[in-house]
Amino acid sequence: MPGSDHSRFASLHDVELCSLAATGERSAFGELVRRHGSAVRGVLRRMGAQGAEADDTAQDAFLAAFERIAEFRGEGTFAGWVKKIAARLYLRRLQRERRLGAMTAEAAEDEAPRRGDADAVIDLEGALQAIAPAERLCVTMCFGAGLSHSEAAEALNLPLGTVKSHVKRGLDKLRTRLAPDDGAVLEGRRGNG
């Protein structure tokens, strides 16, 4: 019966599904992909991957995760683990295409933050697109993919201070862009070092 695998695995925890997948149970891994696929693609899109590129990189990340599923020990979440794999794959893709150098050079070009209507819905995706690409990449890696500043610096092959600077500038610009017009300040996550 086609839907029976889904119903059989739907109530299991991610760690249990990983254990089953490690024994060769492909349907258990399929449930993990169903649960977390859109979140992984979302992180990749926030990092700058467009449409098919985000889909392809997410698929590659899940394939890599399936091949290395026995390495997952359940010390963190499966979603965080596969997001880190996806982020690293995307960064390798960027480095291969030599776009990373161009993105870092564009970091000097600042776009003035724009404010919308007081009744407007917060548009995080739009706000992320409005900040410099290097800042967007670092912010998304540290807050979307869950990498520490050190892990992001290693993955990007950048000095730790540069990553921290990009994250700080990016978050400052996002706070300014997303702040309500009444002057209230949005508080963000701190201490991701």
C-alpha positions in Angstrom: 0.0 0.0 0.0 1.6 3.3 -1.1 0.8 5.4 2.0 1.7 2.7 4.6 5.4 3.6 4.8 4.6 7.2 5.6 2.1 6.3 8.3 4.4 3.7 9.7 7.3 6.2 10.1 5.3 9.4 10.8 5.2 8.8 14.6 8.9 8.0 14.9 11.5 10.5 16.2 14.2 11.7 13.8 16.9 9.7 15.7 14.8 6.5 15.3 14.4 7.2 11.6 18.2 7.7 11.3 18.8 4.4 13.0 16.5 2.6 10.6 18.0 4.4 7.6 21.5 3.3 8.8 20.3 -0.3 8.5 19.2 0.3 4.9 15.6 1.2 5.4 15.2 3.8 2.6 11.6 4.6 3.5 12.7 5.8 6.9 15.2 8.2 5.2 12.4 9.2 2.8 10.4 10.4 5.9 13.4 12.5 7.0 13.5 14.1 3.6 9.8 14.7 3.7 10.0 16.4 7.1 13.0 18.6 6.5 13.4 19.1 2.7 11.6 22.5 2.6 13.6 23.8 5.6 16.9 22.8 3.9 15.9 24.5 0.6 14.8 27.6 2.6 18.3 27.9 4.2 19.9 27.6 0.8 17.6 30.2 -0.7 18.5 32.6 2.2 22.1 31.9 1.5 21.6 33.1 -2.1 20.8 29.9 -4.0 18.1 30.4 -6.6 15.3 28.0 -7.5 16.8 24.9 -9.1 20.2 25.5 -7.6 18.7 25.4 -4.1 16.7 22.2 -5.0 19.8 20.5 -6.5 22.0 21.4 -3.5 19.3 20.2 -1.1 19.1 17.0 -3.0 22.9 16.6 -2.9 22.9 17.3 0.8 20.3 14.6 1.5 22.2 12.1 -0.7 25.4 12.9 1.3 23.4 12.6 4.6 22.1 9.2 3.5 25.6 8.0 2.6 26.9 9.2 6.0 23.8 8.4 8.1 25.7 6.1 10.4 27.8 9.2 11.4 24.7 10.9 12.8 24.8 10.3 16.6 21.8 12.3 17.6 23.9 14.8 19.6 22.1 17.6 17.7 19.0 17.6 15.5 19.0 15.9 12.2 17.6 19.1 10.6 20.6 21.0 11.9 23.0 18.3 10.7 21.6 18.2 7.2 21.4 22.0 7.0 25.2 22.2 7.8 25.9 19.6 5.1 23.8 21.7 2.6 25.5 25.0 3.6 28.9 23.5 3.1 27.9 22.0 -0.3 26.6 25.3 -1.4 29.8 27.1 -0.3 31.9 24.6 -2.2 29.7 25.3 -5.2 30.3 29.0 -4.8 34.0 28.5 -4.4 34.1 26.4 -7.6 32.3 29.1 -9.5 34.6 31.7 -8.0 31.6 33.8 -7.0 32.7 34.0 -3.4 35.5 36.5 -4.3 33.0 38.7 -6.2 30.6 38.5 -3.3 33.2 39.6 -0.8 34.2 42.5 -3.0 30.5 43.6 -3.1 30.4 43.8 0.7 31.7 47.4 0.5 28.6 48.4 -1.5 25.9 49.3 1.0 22.3 49.8 0.0 20.5 52.3 2.2 17.9 50.5 4.3 14.3 51.1 3.2 11.3 51.1 5.5 7.9 50.0 4.5 4.5 50.9 5.6 3.9 50.6 9.4 1.2 48.0 8.6 3.5 46.0 6.3 4.3 42.4 7.0 7.9 41.8 7.9 9.7 40.5 4.8 12.7 38.7 6.0 13.5 37.3 2.6 13.4 40.8 1.1 15.5 42.2 3.9 18.1 39.5 3.4 18.2 40.3 -0.3 18.8 44.0 0.5 22.0 43.4 2.5 25.4 42.8 0.9 25.9 39.2 -0.4 28.8 38.4 1.9 26.8 39.6 4.9 23.7 37.6 3.8 25.8 34.5 3.4 27.5 34.8 6.8 24.2 35.7 8.6 22.4 32.8 7.0 25.1 30.3 7.7 25.2 31.3 11.4 21.5 31.8 12.0 19.8 29.7 9.3 22.1 26.7 9.0 23.2 26.8 12.7 26.9 27.1 12.1 29.0 28.8 14.7 31.1 31.8 13.6 34.2 29.5 13.7 32.5 26.8 11.6 31.4 29.5 9.1 34.9 31.0 8.9 36.3 27.5 8.3 33.7 26.7 5.6 34.2 30.0 3.9 38.0 30.0 4.3 37.8 33.5 5.8 39.3 34.9 9.0 37.0 34.5 12.0 37.0 38.3 12.5 35.8 38.9 9.0 32.9 36.5 9.5 32.0 38.1 12.8 32.1 41.5 11.1 29.9 40.4 8.3 27.4 38.9 10.7 27.4 42.0 12.9 26.9 44.4 10.0 24.3 42.1 8.4 22.3 41.8 11.6 22.6 45.6 12.2 21.2 46.3 8.8 18.4 43.7 9.2 17.4 45.2 12.6 17.3 48.7 11.0 15.4 47.4 8.0 12.9 45.4 10.0 12.5 47.8 12.9 9.0 49.1 13.4 8.5 52.7 12.4 7.7 53.7 16.0 11.4 53.4 16.9 11.3 50.2 18.8 14.4 48.0 18.5 14.2 44.4 17.6 16.5 42.2 19.7 18.3 39.4 18.1 20.2 36.3 19.1 23.6 37.0 20.6 26.8 35.1 21.4 27.0 32.8 18.4 30.8 32.5 18.6 
